[in-house]
Amino acid sequence: MSFSPLVDRLMESLRVLPGVGPKTAQRMAMHLLERDREGGKRLADVLAMAVEEVGYCRRCRTLTEQDICTLCESARRDDAVLCVVESPADQLAIEDAGGYRGRYFVLHGHLSPLDGIGPEDIGLDQLETRVAEGGVEELILATNPTVEGEATAHYIATQLAPLGVKLSRLAYGVPMGGELEYVDGGTLSRAFNGRLPFQSD
Amino acid sequence: MSFSPLVDRLMESLRVLPGVGPKTAQRMAMHLLERDREGGKRLADVLAMAVEEVGYCRRCRTLTEQDICTLCESARRDDAVLCVVESPADQLAIEDAGGYRGRYFVLHGHLSPLDGIGPEDIGLDQLETRVAEGGVEELILATNPTVEGEATAHYIATQLAPLGVKLSRLAYGVPMGGELEYVDGGTLSRAFNGRLPFQSD
């Protein structure tokens, strides 16, 4: 871009961040160099450490630098319910929503034969072992409501059904706070088919 | 937030970036850890190097890791015109606009007696020395069109007038491509007062 190779490289490097284009990268670089070098130093240190040390939890495969993640180690979660998600981001969303007190299992993706992603790549052997060990009464298949997510949920259900575990899937329907006018047709027809008896409080 | 102290620290650290709140920081952390560790590693390295090594150009005070910045060293710029800006970001904006072929001088701020920012803090002694050395015929005072920027430009003009250099200021007026309806009153009256003879091509 201009006057300093290293500043240019910094702007370029910041663009690995999602949603950061050239203008935003420039603003970020200027902010860090002009106003918050200490914060920039801290970010560099933590980021270097994180990409180096963060791996998968041995038990649930979520992102963690520990052998077993904090959530798996917590004594306050219910071992009888296991929620299967596609990504740690999905897990965070469910945790942020609050209310769920069971454990998780993170696939890091979904089945995709065309991309060569098979059951062992998303840890299904490990999931099967865990369910077979006993203790899990319900398996919530919280993969995404997409074609790939549905197919993955279906595959897991087929594989684990013989183990006698109760299998469930998140409810489909119209999102809370939305307006019907703007809900897509597919969601709307699922919501119609899955309609429930009206309950007055 | 959740399951890994280091991932939490990474999300927290990403928030030093301007415009990055908790949700964006989470998305960035997940993206780097799940999909682009190499980019994350590179960003960490470059950022650590930049906050450590980038200083001010000895000649124009812009951000650079070199003793003299690339632009000051370039033989293809006009030594006779010197543009004074408040920040390297302003300099980048002018460079991106194209057309200007002179040199720069970066103040890194503006005069602000209440905050204890005096002439020496924004390098005015250095600017005066440079102009006194000769060679600079025109000094463009491109500080921001704000109260502080105006005051700073006025102060510099007063100090350097005795040196016999030609002083100029960027034109005020309605921005290109804007609609008059949405231009603020101050800008509009400056544009009226500064109106120019109509030129047909």
Chai-1 contact restraints between the chains, C-beta under 6 A:
chainA,res_idxA,chainB,res_idxB,connection_type,confidence,min_distance_angstrom,max_distance_angstrom,comment,restraint_id
A,S2,B,E95,contact,1.0,0.0,6.0,A-B,restraint_1
A,F3,B,T62,contact,1.0,0.0,6.0,A-B,restraint_2
A,F3,B,T64,contact,1.0,0.0,6.0,A-B,restraint_3
A,F3,B,C69,contact,1.0,0.0,6.0,A-B,restraint_4
A,F3,B,T70,contact,1.0,0.0,6.0,A-B,restraint_5
A,F3,B,L71,contact,1.0,0.0,6.0,A-B,restraint_6
A,S4,B,L63,contact,1.0,0.0,6.0,A-B,restraint_7
A,S4,B,T64,contact,1.0,0.0,6.0,A-B,restraint_8
A,S4,B,C69,contact,1.0,0.0,6.0,A-B,restraint_9
A,L6,B,A50,contact,1.0,0.0,6.0,A-B,restraint_10
A,L6,B,V54,contact,1.0,0.0,6.0,A-B,restraint_11
A,L6,B,E65,contact,1.0,0.0,6.0,A-B,restraint_12
A,V7,B,L63,contact,1.0,0.0,6.0,A-B,restraint_13
A,R9,B,V46,contact,1.0,0.0,6.0,A-B,restraint_14
A,L10,B,V46,contact,1.0,0.0,6.0,A-B,restraint_15
A,L10,B,A50,contact,1.0,0.0,6.0,A-B,restraint_16
A,S13,B,R42,contact,1.0,0.0,6.0,A-B,restraint_17
A,S13,B,L43,contact,1.0,0.0,6.0,A-B,restraint_18
A,S13,B,V46,contact,1.0,0.0,6.0,A-B,restraint_19
A,V16,B,D36,contact,1.0,0.0,6.0,A-B,restraint_20
A,V16,B,G39,contact,1.0,0.0,6.0,A-B,restraint_21
A,V16,B,L43,contact,1.0,0.0,6.0,A-B,restraint_22
A,L17,B,M28,contact,1.0,0.0,6.0,A-B,restraint_23
A,P18,B,R27,contact,1.0,0.0,6.0,A-B,restraint_24
A,P18,B,H31,contact,1.0,0.0,6.0,A-B,restraint_25
A,R27,B,P18,contact,1.0,0.0,6.0,A-B,restraint_26
A,M28,B,L17,contact,1.0,0.0,6.0,A-B,restraint_27
A,M30,B,A89,contact,1.0,0.0,6.0,A-B,restraint_28
A,H31,B,P18,contact,1.0,0.0,6.0,A-B,restraint_29
A,L33,B,V54,contact,1.0,0.0,6.0,A-B,restraint_30
A,L33,B,L63,contact,1.0,0.0,6.0,A-B,restraint_31
A,D36,B,V16,contact,1.0,0.0,6.0,A-B,restraint_32
A,R37,B,V51,contact,1.0,0.0,6.0,A-B,restraint_33
A,G39,B,V16,contact,1.0,0.0,6.0,A-B,restraint_34
A,G40,B,L47,contact,1.0,0.0,6.0,A-B,restraint_35
A,G40,B,V51,contact,1.0,0.0,6.0,A-B,restraint_36
A,K41,B,V51,contact,1.0,0.0,6.0,A-B,restraint_37
A,R42,B,S13,contact,1.0,0.0,6.0,A-B,restraint_38
A,L43,B,S13,contact,1.0,0.0,6.0,A-B,restraint_39
A,L43,B,V16,contact,1.0,0.0,6.0,A-B,restraint_40
A,A44,B,A44,contact,1.0,0.0,6.0,A-B,restraint_41
A,A44,B,L47,contact,1.0,0.0,6.0,A-B,restraint_42
A,A44,B,A48,contact,1.0,0.0,6.0,A-B,restraint_43
A,V46,B,R9,contact,1.0,0.0,6.0,A-B,restraint_44
A,V46,B,L10,contact,1.0,0.0,6.0,A-B,restraint_45
A,V46,B,S13,contact,1.0,0.0,6.0,A-B,restraint_46
A,L47,B,G40,contact,1.0,0.0,6.0,A-B,restraint_47
A,L47,B,A44,contact,1.0,0.0,6.0,A-B,restraint_48
A,A48,B,A44,contact,1.0,0.0,6.0,A-B,restraint_49
A,A50,B,L6,contact,1.0,0.0,6.0,A-B,restraint_50
A,A50,B,L10,contact,1.0,0.0,6.0,A-B,restraint_51
A,V51,B,R37,contact,1.0,0.0,6.0,A-B,restraint_52
A,V51,B,G40,contact,1.0,0.0,6.0,A-B,restraint_53
A,V51,B,K41,contact,1.0,0.0,6.0,A-B,restraint_54
A,V54,B,L6,contact,1.0,0.0,6.0,A-B,restraint_55
A,V54,B,L33,contact,1.0,0.0,6.0,A-B,restraint_56
A,T62,B,F3,contact,1.0,0.0,6.0,A-B,restraint_57
A,L63,B,S4,contact,1.0,0.0,6.0,A-B,restraint_58
A,L63,B,V7,contact,1.0,0.0,6.0,A-B,restraint_59
A,L63,B,L33,contact,1.0,0.0,6.0,A-B,restraint_60
A,T64,B,F3,contact,1.0,0.0,6.0,A-B,restraint_61
A,T64,B,S4,contact,1.0,0.0,6.0,A-B,restraint_62
A,E65,B,L6,contact,1.0,0.0,6.0,A-B,restraint_63
A,C69,B,F3,contact,1.0,0.0,6.0,A-B,restraint_64
A,C69,B,S4,contact,1.0,0.0,6.0,A-B,restraint_65
A,T70,B,F3,contact,1.0,0.0,6.0,A-B,restraint_66
A,L71,B,F3,contact,1.0,0.0,6.0,A-B,restraint_67
A,A89,B,M30,contact,1.0,0.0,6.0,A-B,restraint_68
A,E95,B,S2,contact,1.0,0.0,6.0,A-B,restraint_69
